[in-house]
Amino acid sequence: MFDEVDDALKRLLEEEMDIDSSEIDIRFEQPKREWSARLNRPTVNLFLYDVRENVKRRTQSPAWLETGGGGNSITQTHQPIWMDLHYMITAWTKDPQDEHRLLSNVIMAFLRHPYLPENVQEGELAENPMEKPIKVAQYDALQNMDKLWAAMDNEYHATVDCTLSLALDPFEEITTPVVKTIDVSTGQSFTPGSGLFEDQGDSLRSWSVAGTVHSGESLEDIRLILLERGQYIPIDPAGRFFITNLREGEYTLDVLVEGRAAEQHILTVPSDDYDIEV
């Protein structure tokens, strides 16, 4: 995808600077001495000298986002990983004033576009729905440039930094069934760790259940109370709720909606469906 970023930046500069490709080159080379010595016409060079994760954009939690897969499934997508692509921009002409003019035009072109325009993107880059921020001539970029130029065995040249941030998602979406009931059994075991217990009937058997509240009302205005326990049941922003340590049988959920009379819903444990329509 990085090669597609190169192509997009080239198209952006050609459009913004009205460059005739027969008169001015846009290249992506390492500006070594032998390379610059071979140039025979004005050239704008964007050398990709550094690629690293932008840790300021890293999302610690949650690493995975959940979206409704529809019905009895749920889809998980990983948070994108943001990479910063650092380009070292130089202009090469015989006249220093022409170099300065080219550099200033490059800076103005990028300043007009804080994000990479969609019309210059192609391929996988265009399919990536995330915006691609562009920063140019930042004060904290391009440190120790004398060492970089020395490593390339070339004379120090006026240099501008351009950083493009790109969201990458190397992970595939995961679609799994929604777990609505968990059967939990406790007791003494002849063989610890095997999961096999002595027969003690259903006295120590419990269930954990999960369901979803479906409503045209704001979920913030809905409250659930398990009457048998007098227990308030939290609802997450997606309408999901979870109740643990239930014995087999029927339970009553009071559904309280602001401005409406209370409704009662019967939960049968275990069951195939615990969703509630309000």
N, C-alpha and C positions, 0 to 999 in steps of 0.2 A: 504493500500500500504506500510505502514511502516514495516509490518512484512516481506514483500517481499524484502525490503532493508536489513533487518537483514539476510535473507537467502542469498542474493547476497554477502554481506560482508563476511559471513561465507565461501561461496564457493571460494571467492577471496583469503582469507587467507589460506584455505586448499590447493589451487593450488600453490600459491606463496611460501608457507613455507613447502610444501611437508609434511603435517601433517597426521599422522596416527590416525584416530578417536578413535582407541582402546587404544592409549597411551596418547593423549592430547585432552582435551575438549575445545570447543569454545562455550561460553555461553553468554546469554544476561540478566543477573540477577542483581538485586540490591545487591551490595556487603555488606550486613549486617554481623554482627559478627557471628550470628548463621548459616548463609549460608556458609561463608568461613570456619567455624569450621567443616563442614560436608564434605569438599572436600577431596578426597582420591587419586587424581592423578593430574598432572600438568594441569592448566586451564588458558586459555586466556578469559577474560570477557570484553564484550562491553556493558556497561550500558548506555541506552539512558536516559540522565538526563535532557535534555532541547530541546524543539522544539519551534522555533519562526520564524516569517517572516524576511527575509533578505530585509530590507527597502532600502538598497543601490541598489538593483536590481529592485525596484518598478518603474513602468512606469506610470507617471502621465497622459500623454496625447500622443496619444489617448488611451483611455481605451479599445476601440474595434478596431479590424483590419477588413478591408473590402476586400473581394476577389470576383472576378466575379463569379456569380453563373451560368452564361451562359444565353444569350438572354435577357429576361426581368426581371431577378431576380438578387439579390446580397446577398452574404453570409457574416455575421458578426461573428467573433470569438473574445472572450475576451483575453486580454493579460494575460499570465500565472502569477500566484502568486508564488514567490520563497520562500520556507521554508528551514531553516537550521536545520538539525538534528545533535545534539551534543552528541557524545558518549564519555564516560569516560572509557578508556582502562586500565586494570590492568592485571598483570600476577601473578599466584599463584602456588608456588612450595615450597618444604621444604628448598631448597638451594637458597639464595639470588642471587648467580651468575647465576643459571638457570633462575630465574625470569628476570634478566637483559638481558640475552641472548634472551629470548622469546620477551621481549619488543622491543629490537633492531631489531629483525626479523620482527615484526609487522610494525614498523616504515618504514623499508626498503621496505616492500611489498606495503605499501600505497604510498610511495614516487615514486615507479616505475609506479604508475597509478594515474596521476592527475585527471582522469575521470574514473567513474565506467565502467569497460569493458562490452561490450554487451553480451559476452558469459556467464556471470554469472547472467544475468538478466532473469527473467521469469514473466509470468502473465501480470498484468496491468503495472508493472514496465518496462517490455520489450516493451510494446505497446506505452509507453511515448517516443516521438521522441526527446525530449530535452536531451542534455548532462547533466550528473550528476557529477559536480566537487567534488573532495575530497581534503581536506586540513588536514594535520596532524601536531601535535606538534607546533601549532601557539602560539606566545608569549603572545597574549592578551586573550587567552582562559583559562578556569578553574580558575576563581577568587574565593577567599575565600574557598579554598578546606578544610581548617581545620574545618569550620562550616559544610560542607557537610559530612565529615567523622564522625564528632561528632553526626550529625543527624542520621547516620546509625549505631551509637554505635560500631564503629570498629576502629582499629588502623590505623594511617596514612600509606598509601601505595604509592609506586611510581606509578604515573598516567600520561597517555598520552591522550591528547584530539584529537578526530577525528571528523571533520565536513563534512557532505555530504549535498550538496544543491540540492533540488528537486523542479522542476517546477510543480505546480498543477494547473489544470483548472477545477474548479467546475461548470463552466457554460456550457450550451449547445449552439451549433451553432444556429444562427437565420438566416433563409432565407426568404427574403421579396421581393415583387415586386419592380422594379425600378420606382420611381416617376419621370415622364418626364414632366408633365404639372401641374401647380397649377393655379386655377382660383381664382383671388382676386377681390372682389367687395367692394367698399366703398360708403358711402352715409348716409343720415339721416334715422333714424329708429323710428317707432312709439313705439317700445318696446325695449329699449337698452338692449343688452346682449342676445337677442333672435336670432340674425343673420339675421333677416328679415328687408329689407330696403324698403323705398318708391320706387315706380317704376320711375326710372330716365333714362330708356333705357340703352344703352351700353356705355354712355358717361364716366362713372366712372369705367368701368370694365377693368381690366388688367390681364395679364397672366405672369407667370414665367415658363420658360421652361429649360429643362436639356437634354443634349445629350452627345455623346461620339465620339471622333475623332479616327477612325481606320486607321492606316497607317503603312507601312513597314519602314518609315523614323523615325528618332529619334524625339520624341515629343518636345524635346527642340528646334528643328529647325523649328517648325510650329507655325504660328501666325494667330489668328482669329480677324477680324475687322468687326463690324456691320456697314455697309456703311451708313444706314439711320441716325445713330447717330455719326458716326466717332469714335466709341467706341471700344477700345481694349478689347477683351474677354479672360480672363485668362484660361489656361488649366492646370488641376492638373496632377500629375505624371501618373495617370491611364488613361489620355486622356479625362476626363470628363470636361464639361463646363456648365455654368449656366448663364442665362440671365433673368433679372427681368423687371417688369413694361412695358410689351409689350401690345399694343392693338391688336385686331383681325385684321389679314391681312397677307400680304407677306413681308418678309424682305430678304435682301441680305447679305450673309456672304462672305467676301473676305478671302480666305485661302492662306496664304503666306508661301511657303516652300523655305528654303534657296537653291539657285542654280536652282530654277525652276520658270516658269511663274506663275503668280497669277491665282487662280481658283475661280470661284464664285458659291456659293450654295444658293439655295432659301429655306428659312424657311417659312413654312405656319403655322400660329398660329390661332387656336389650331390645333394640329396634333397628330397622334399616335406615330410618330417617328421623332427624331431630330438628329439622328446619321449621321456622315459625313465620307465618304470613300475618302481617299486621295491617 
